[in-house]
Amino acid sequence: MSRANWALLAAVGVTMLGLAVTLALIGAVGARDVLAVLARIGAVPFLVYAAYTLFILSVLGLAWQVLTPGLPVATFVWARTLREAATNLLPFSQFGGIIVGLRVLVAGRVPQPVAYASQVADQTAELAAQLVYTLYGVAALLLVLNGAGGGGDVRRLALVGLAASVAIILAFAFAQRPMLALAARIGGAMLPGSAATLIEVRARLDAIYARRGRLIACFLLHLLAWVASGAGAAIVLDFIGIEISLHAVIVIESLIFTLRTAAFLIPGGVGVQEGAYVLIGPLFGLPPEAALALSLAKRARDLIVDVPALLVWQLGELRSVAARRER
């Protein structure tokens, strides 16, 4: 078997191992509690919630594709779905999600330079939209804490999360071209022909950034997806029977994602997400038990949406290996 096939099999094995480890971590959070919340919501309402999640993933896929006109939207929606699934479930978190998304695009016949350049630009637009979403939540939190007095620990936690988000965004934005230039020089010295590819990626990236209208559309679609994600949490709470304003839920969700960004090395934010919900929820009228139920509902959604997506992808990867061996 060729070296490429061995590498592919190794990637499949590592992914499956990572998926098993992450499921065990979710089990440690409380698999029975996740199932109990699922039963409390009901099968049909939960399927509505899962379908709503697929709608958000479609918006995210469209945001990615709008940077590369002429390529099929479905390919980018599927790549984004798997990128999100890997980010939520696999131990290598954000980095693994990016790699998986790129692999899916390339397998979908998207040229490598286009895939890499669009990934960088899409990630930049998404981080910028997340910053707006985060600032909204942190501002609302500070207003609540200043009015109520106290809450120093929560205030510091939110500001640390905001600072981490800003640092990640700035590092990602300003290090793009220097890192591509460095990679091109190293690649040119070690792997003949690779420098030309990296230079083409940089040229593609410059071309994407030159289309300001499409870049703004990508940013706005990401901002829509962030707000829609918060609205999805409000839908879940309504299914559970918890009455709370949409504004409060969106603020809570923005703060949760801020803290999850700061803890990006933890797969799925396991533990961080649950603790943040219980800590922040009551400040906006969400009882701790309802906040925990919302977090567990999201874990159930991960199991229902993300796990099947990863398994379908891995089955396709194994079929690819089998097809190569038959040639």
C-alpha positions in Angstrom: 0.0 0.0 0.0 1.3 3.5 -0.9 2.5 6.0 1.6 -0.5 8.2 0.9 -2.9 5.4 1.8 -1.0 4.6 5.0 -1.2 8.3 5.9 -4.9 8.3 5.2 -5.5 5.2 7.3 -3.5 6.8 10.2 -5.6 10.0 10.0 -8.8 7.9 10.1 -7.5 6.0 13.1 -6.5 9.1 15.0 -9.8 10.7 14.3 -11.8 7.7 15.5 -9.6 7.5 18.6 -10.1 11.2 19.2 -13.9 10.8 18.8 -13.9 7.9 21.3 -12.0 10.0 23.8 -14.3 13.0 23.4 -17.4 10.9 23.8 -15.9 9.6 27.0 -15.3 13.1 28.2 -19.0 14.0 27.4 -19.9 10.9 29.3 -17.9 12.2 32.3 -20.0 15.4 32.1 -23.0 13.2 32.5 -24.3 11.0 29.6 -27.5 10.2 31.6 -28.1 13.9 32.2 -27.8 14.5 28.5 -30.3 11.8 27.7 -32.6 13.1 30.4 -32.6 16.6 28.9 -33.2 15.0 25.4 -36.3 13.2 26.8 -37.5 16.3 28.5 -37.4 18.3 25.2 -39.1 15.5 23.2 -38.1 13.8 20.0 -40.0 16.1 17.5 -38.9 19.5 19.1 -35.3 18.2 19.3 -35.4 17.3 15.6 -36.6 20.9 14.9 -33.6 22.1 16.9 -31.2 19.8 15.0 -32.7 21.1 11.7 -32.2 24.7 12.9 -28.6 23.8 13.5 -28.3 22.6 9.9 -29.7 25.9 8.8 -26.9 27.7 10.7 -24.3 25.5 9.2 -25.7 26.3 5.7 -25.3 30.0 6.5 -21.7 29.4 7.5 -21.0 27.3 4.4 -22.5 30.1 2.3 -20.3 32.7 4.1 -17.3 30.6 3.1 -18.4 30.0 -0.5 -19.3 33.7 -1.2 -15.5 34.4 -1.2 -15.0 31.9 -4.1 -17.8 32.6 -6.7 -18.5 29.8 -9.1 -17.8 26.9 -6.8 -20.7 24.7 -5.5 -22.2 25.9 -2.2 -23.0 22.4 -1.2 -19.2 21.5 -1.0 -18.6 24.4 1.3 -21.6 23.6 3.5 -20.4 20.0 3.9 -16.9 21.2 4.6 -18.2 23.6 7.2 -20.4 21.0 8.8 -17.4 18.7 9.3 -15.2 21.6 10.4 -17.7 22.4 13.1 -18.1 18.7 14.1 -14.4 18.2 14.4 -14.1 21.5 16.5 -16.9 20.4 18.8 -15.9 16.7 19.3 -12.2 16.0 18.5 -9.4 16.6 21.0 -7.4 18.8 18.7 -10.3 21.3 18.7 -10.0 24.3 16.4 -6.9 23.2 14.6 -8.3 19.8 13.8 -11.5 21.4 12.5 -9.6 23.7 10.1 -7.6 20.7 8.8 -10.7 18.6 8.3 -12.5 21.4 6.5 -9.6 21.9 4.1 -9.4 18.2 3.4 -13.1 18.1 2.5 -12.8 21.0 0.2 -9.8 19.5 -1.7 -11.6 16.2 -1.9 -14.5 18.1 -3.4 -12.3 19.2 -6.3 -11.7 22.7 -4.9 -8.1 23.7 -6.0 -5.7 23.7 -3.0 -4.6 27.4 -3.3 -8.3 28.4 -3.4 -9.2 26.2 -0.4 -6.3 27.4 1.7 -6.8 31.1 0.8 -10.6 31.0 1.3 -10.1 29.3 4.7 -7.8 32.0 5.9 -10.2 34.8 4.8 -13.3 33.1 6.0 -11.7 32.5 9.4 -10.7 36.2 9.6 -14.2 37.3 8.8 -15.7 34.9 11.3 -13.3 36.1 14.1 -14.2 39.7 13.3 -17.9 38.9 13.5 -17.4 37.0 16.8 -15.6 40.1 18.2 -18.7 42.2 17.5 -20.9 39.5 19.1 -18.5 39.3 22.1 -18.4 43.1 22.6 -22.2 43.1 22.7 -22.3 40.4 25.4 -19.5 41.9 27.5 -21.0 45.4 27.4 -24.4 44.0 28.6 -22.7 42.0 31.3 -20.8 45.1 32.6 -24.0 47.1 32.7 -25.7 44.4 34.7 -22.8 44.0 37.2 -22.4 47.8 37.6 -26.1 48.1 38.4 -26.2 45.2 40.8 -22.8 45.7 42.4 -20.2 43.0 43.1 -19.6 40.3 40.6 -15.9 41.0 40.4 -15.0 37.4 39.6 -17.4 37.2 36.7 -16.3 40.6 35.4 -12.7 39.6 35.4 -13.5 36.3 33.7 -15.4 38.1 31.0 -12.6 40.6 30.4 -10.0 37.8 30.3 -12.1 36.1 27.7 -12.5 39.3 25.7 -8.8 39.9 25.9 -8.1 36.4 24.7 -10.5 36.8 21.8 -8.9 40.1 20.8 -5.4 38.6 21.0 -6.4 35.6 18.9 -8.0 37.8 16.2 -5.1 40.2 16.0 -2.6 37.4 15.9 -4.5 35.7 13.1 -5.1 38.9 11.1 -1.6 40.3 11.2 0.4 37.1 11.0 -1.2 35.8 7.8 1.2 37.2 5.2 4.5 36.9 7.2 3.7 33.3 8.0 2.8 32.5 4.3 6.1 34.2 3.2 8.1 32.2 5.8 6.4 28.9 4.7 7.1 29.7 1.1 10.9 30.2 1.8 11.1 27.0 3.9 9.1 25.0 1.5 11.2 26.2 -1.4 14.4 25.1 0.3 13.1 21.7 1.4 10.4 20.7 -1.1 11.0 21.9 -4.7 7.7 23.1 -6.2 6.0 23.8 -2.9 7.0 27.4 -2.7 5.2 28.1 -6.0 2.0 26.7 -4.4 2.3 28.8 -1.3 3.0 31.9 -3.4 -0.2 31.1 -5.3 -2.1 30.8 -2.0 -0.9 34.3 -1.1 -2.0 35.7 -4.5 -5.4 34.1 -4.1 -5.7 35.6 -0.6 -4.8 39.0 -1.9 -7.5 38.6 -4.7 -10.1 37.6 -2.1 -9.3 40.6 0.1 -9.5 42.9 -3.0 -13.2 41.9 -3.4 -14.4 44.1 -0.5 -18.1 43.5 -1.2 -17.8 39.7 -1.0 -15.6 40.0 2.2 -18.3 42.3 3.8 -21.0 39.8 2.8 -19.0 37.0 4.4 -18.6 39.0 7.6 -22.4 39.8 7.7 -23.3 36.2 7.1 -21.1 35.2 10.0 -22.6 37.8 12.2 -26.1 36.5 11.2 -24.9 33.0 12.1 -23.7 34.1 15.6 -27.0 35.8 16.4 -29.0 32.9 15.0 -27.0 30.5 17.2 -28.1 32.6 20.2 -31.6 32.4 19.0 -31.3 28.7 18.8 -30.6 28.5 22.5 -33.8 30.5 23.1 -35.7 27.9 21.0 -34.3 25.1 23.2 -35.2 27.0 26.4 -38.7 27.5 25.1 -39.0 23.7 24.4 -37.9 23.0 28.0 -40.5 25.5 29.3 -38.2 28.3 30.4 -39.3 31.9 29.8 -36.5 34.3 29.2 -36.0 37.2 26.8 -34.2 36.7 23.5 -31.9 39.6 24.4 -30.8 37.8 27.6 -30.2 34.5 25.8 -28.1 36.2 23.1 -26.0 37.9 25.7 -25.5 34.7 27.6 -24.5 32.8 24.4 -22.0 35.5 23.4 -20.3 35.3 26.8 -20.2 31.5 26.6 -18.6 31.5 23.2 -16.1 34.1 24.5 -15.0 31.8 27.3 -14.9 28.8 24.9 -12.6 30.8 22.6 -10.3 31.5 25.5 -10.3 27.7 26.3 -9.9 26.7 22.6 -7.5 23.8 23.5 -10.2 22.0 25.4 -12.3 19.7 23.1 -15.8 21.0 22.9 -15.2 23.2 25.9 -16.1 20.3 28.1 -16.5 21.5 31.7 -15.8 25.1 30.7 -19.2 25.4 28.9 -21.2 23.9 31.8 -19.5 25.9 34.5 -19.9 29.1 32.5 -23.6 28.6 32.0 -24.2 28.0 35.7 -22.1 31.1 36.6 -23.4 33.5 34.0 -27.0 32.3 33.4 -28.4 33.5 36.8 -27.2 37.1 36.2 -29.7 37.3 33.3 -32.6 35.5 34.9 -31.7 32.0 33.8 -31.8 29.6 36.8 -28.7 27.4 37.3 -30.7 24.2 36.6 -32.1 25.6 33.3 -28.6 26.9 32.3 -27.2 23.4 32.8 -30.1 21.9 30.9 -29.3 24.2 28.0 -25.7 23.2 28.0 -26.6 19.5 28.1 -29.1 20.0 25.2 -26.2 21.3 23.2 -24.2 18.2 24.1 -27.1 16.1 22.8 -27.2 18.1 19.6 -23.5 17.4 19.1 -24.2 13.7 19.4 -27.1 13.8 17.0 -25.6 16.1 14.4 -21.8 16.0 14.6 -21.1 12.4 15.3 -23.1 11.0 12.3 -21.4 13.7 10.1 -17.9 12.6 11.2 -18.8 8.9 10.8 -20.1 9.5 7.2 -16.9 11.4 6.4 -14.7 8.6 7.8 -16.6 6.0 5.8 -15.9 8.0 2.7 -12.2 8.2 3.6 -12.0 4.4 4.0 -13.8 3.9 0.7 -11.2 6.2 -0.9 -8.4 4.0 0.5 -10.1 0.9 -0.8 -10.6 2.4 -4.3 -6.9 3.3 -4.4 -5.8 -0.2 -3.5 -8.0 -1.7 -6.3 -6.2 0.3 -8.9 
